[in-house]
Amino acid sequence: MPANAQNLYKTVYNSAVKVVNDPNSSQEQIEINQFEVTVLNYLNAQVQKRAMVKDTYFYDSQAVNLKSFVDDFIYYVTKARAISTEKRKEVIACYRDASLNNPLFNDNDKERTYCYVNDTKTFTPFSLDTDWEKAYDQATSKIKTIIK
């Protein structure tokens, strides 16, 4: 990562790390923020591994859209839970599908990239290999048909 880049990326990353390391954080908060840390580390590692050149906008956009995606997901799951179990399942599927339908790197290591998708106990059942800008757009568009 260029040293002068990624102000928003660093803000999202540092905020998530702070929650993970805060002894007053709930287990849910820790797991959600650990997912964000894992995604941002994966993102950076994949860019380096593939010797890609990415600008500040790329990193910042991915980080901000990841944060918005996860925050909206938690909001709508909570809202849907008050309606019905079926609505909650629809919201989870909406966001999970948005993540799976929008890969960023097309990484073939599905065991790694789907580690959260395949974990039935996680609060964040999403792929690490996600274009968070596209996934957020897809989920934001579709959620309006699920929760009115």
Contacts in CASP RR format, 6 or more apart in sequence:
PFRMAT RR
TARGET T0000
AUTHOR 0000-0000-0000
METHOD contacts of the structure
MODEL  1
MPANAQNLYKTVYNSAVKVVNDPNSSQEQIEINQFEVTVLNYLNAQVQKR
AMVKDTYFYDSQAVNLKSFVDDFIYYVTKARAISTEKRKEVIACYRDASL
NNPLFNDNDKERTYCYVNDTKTFTPFSLDTDWEKAYDQATSKIKTIIK
1 9 0 8 1.000
1 44 0 8 1.000
1 47 0 8 1.000
1 59 0 8 1.000
2 55 0 8 1.000
2 56 0 8 1.000
4 56 0 8 1.000
5 55 0 8 1.000
5 56 0 8 1.000
5 59 0 8 1.000
6 56 0 8 1.000
6 59 0 8 1.000
6 60 0 8 1.000
6 63 0 8 1.000
7 56 0 8 1.000
7 60 0 8 1.000
8 59 0 8 1.000
8 60 0 8 1.000
8 63 0 8 1.000
8 64 0 8 1.000
9 40 0 8 1.000
9 59 0 8 1.000
9 60 0 8 1.000
9 62 0 8 1.000
9 63 0 8 1.000
11 63 0 8 1.000
12 36 0 8 1.000
12 40 0 8 1.000
12 63 0 8 1.000
12 64 0 8 1.000
12 66 0 8 1.000
12 67 0 8 1.000
13 36 0 8 1.000
13 37 0 8 1.000
13 40 0 8 1.000
13 63 0 8 1.000
15 33 0 8 1.000
16 33 0 8 1.000
16 34 0 8 1.000
16 36 0 8 1.000
16 37 0 8 1.000
16 40 0 8 1.000
17 33 0 8 1.000
17 37 0 8 1.000
19 25 0 8 1.000
19 29 0 8 1.000
19 30 0 8 1.000
19 33 0 8 1.000
20 30 0 8 1.000
20 33 0 8 1.000
20 34 0 8 1.000
20 37 0 8 1.000
25 33 0 8 1.000
28 123 0 8 1.000
31 122 0 8 1.000
31 123 0 8 1.000
31 124 0 8 1.000
32 70 0 8 1.000
32 74 0 8 1.000
32 123 0 8 1.000
32 124 0 8 1.000
35 70 0 8 1.000
35 116 0 8 1.000
35 122 0 8 1.000
35 123 0 8 1.000
35 124 0 8 1.000
35 126 0 8 1.000
36 66 0 8 1.000
36 67 0 8 1.000
36 70 0 8 1.000
38 116 0 8 1.000
38 128 0 8 1.000
39 66 0 8 1.000
39 128 0 8 1.000
39 130 0 8 1.000
39 132 0 8 1.000
40 62 0 8 1.000
40 63 0 8 1.000
40 66 0 8 1.000
42 113 0 8 1.000
42 128 0 8 1.000
42 129 0 8 1.000
43 59 0 8 1.000
43 62 0 8 1.000
43 104 0 8 1.000
44 59 0 8 1.000
46 52 0 8 1.000
46 104 0 8 1.000
46 105 0 8 1.000
46 107 0 8 1.000
46 129 0 8 1.000
47 54 0 8 1.000
50 105 0 8 1.000
61 132 0 8 1.000
61 133 0 8 1.000
62 104 0 8 1.000
62 131 0 8 1.000
62 132 0 8 1.000
62 133 0 8 1.000
63 132 0 8 1.000
65 132 0 8 1.000
65 133 0 8 1.000
65 135 0 8 1.000
65 136 0 8 1.000
66 130 0 8 1.000
66 132 0 8 1.000
68 136 0 8 1.000
69 95 0 8 1.000
69 98 0 8 1.000
69 99 0 8 1.000
69 126 0 8 1.000
69 132 0 8 1.000
69 135 0 8 1.000
69 136 0 8 1.000
69 139 0 8 1.000
70 124 0 8 1.000
72 95 0 8 1.000
72 136 0 8 1.000
72 139 0 8 1.000
72 140 0 8 1.000
72 143 0 8 1.000
73 91 0 8 1.000
73 95 0 8 1.000
73 124 0 8 1.000
73 139 0 8 1.000
74 123 0 8 1.000
76 91 0 8 1.000
76 95 0 8 1.000
76 143 0 8 1.000
76 146 0 8 1.000
76 147 0 8 1.000
77 88 0 8 1.000
77 91 0 8 1.000
77 92 0 8 1.000
79 91 0 8 1.000
79 147 0 8 1.000
80 87 0 8 1.000
80 88 0 8 1.000
80 90 0 8 1.000
80 91 0 8 1.000
80 146 0 8 1.000
80 147 0 8 1.000
81 87 0 8 1.000
81 88 0 8 1.000
83 147 0 8 1.000
87 146 0 8 1.000
87 147 0 8 1.000
90 146 0 8 1.000
91 143 0 8 1.000
91 146 0 8 1.000
91 147 0 8 1.000
92 125 0 8 1.000
94 139 0 8 1.000
94 142 0 8 1.000
94 143 0 8 1.000
94 146 0 8 1.000
95 125 0 8 1.000
95 126 0 8 1.000
95 139 0 8 1.000
95 143 0 8 1.000
96 117 0 8 1.000
96 125 0 8 1.000
96 126 0 8 1.000
97 138 0 8 1.000
98 135 0 8 1.000
98 136 0 8 1.000
98 138 0 8 1.000
98 139 0 8 1.000
98 142 0 8 1.000
99 117 0 8 1.000
99 126 0 8 1.000
99 127 0 8 1.000
99 130 0 8 1.000
99 135 0 8 1.000
100 117 0 8 1.000
100 126 0 8 1.000
100 127 0 8 1.000
100 130 0 8 1.000
101 135 0 8 1.000
101 138 0 8 1.000
102 130 0 8 1.000
102 131 0 8 1.000
102 134 0 8 1.000
102 135 0 8 1.000
102 138 0 8 1.000
103 127 0 8 1.000
103 129 0 8 1.000
103 130 0 8 1.000
103 131 0 8 1.000
104 129 0 8 1.000
104 130 0 8 1.000
104 131 0 8 1.000
104 132 0 8 1.000
105 129 0 8 1.000
106 129 0 8 1.000
107 113 0 8 1.000
107 128 0 8 1.000
107 129 0 8 1.000
112 128 0 8 1.000
113 127 0 8 1.000
113 128 0 8 1.000
113 129 0 8 1.000
114 127 0 8 1.000
114 128 0 8 1.000
115 128 0 8 1.000
116 122 0 8 1.000
116 124 0 8 1.000
116 125 0 8 1.000
116 126 0 8 1.000
116 127 0 8 1.000
116 128 0 8 1.000
117 125 0 8 1.000
117 126 0 8 1.000
117 127 0 8 1.000
119 125 0 8 1.000
126 135 0 8 1.000
END
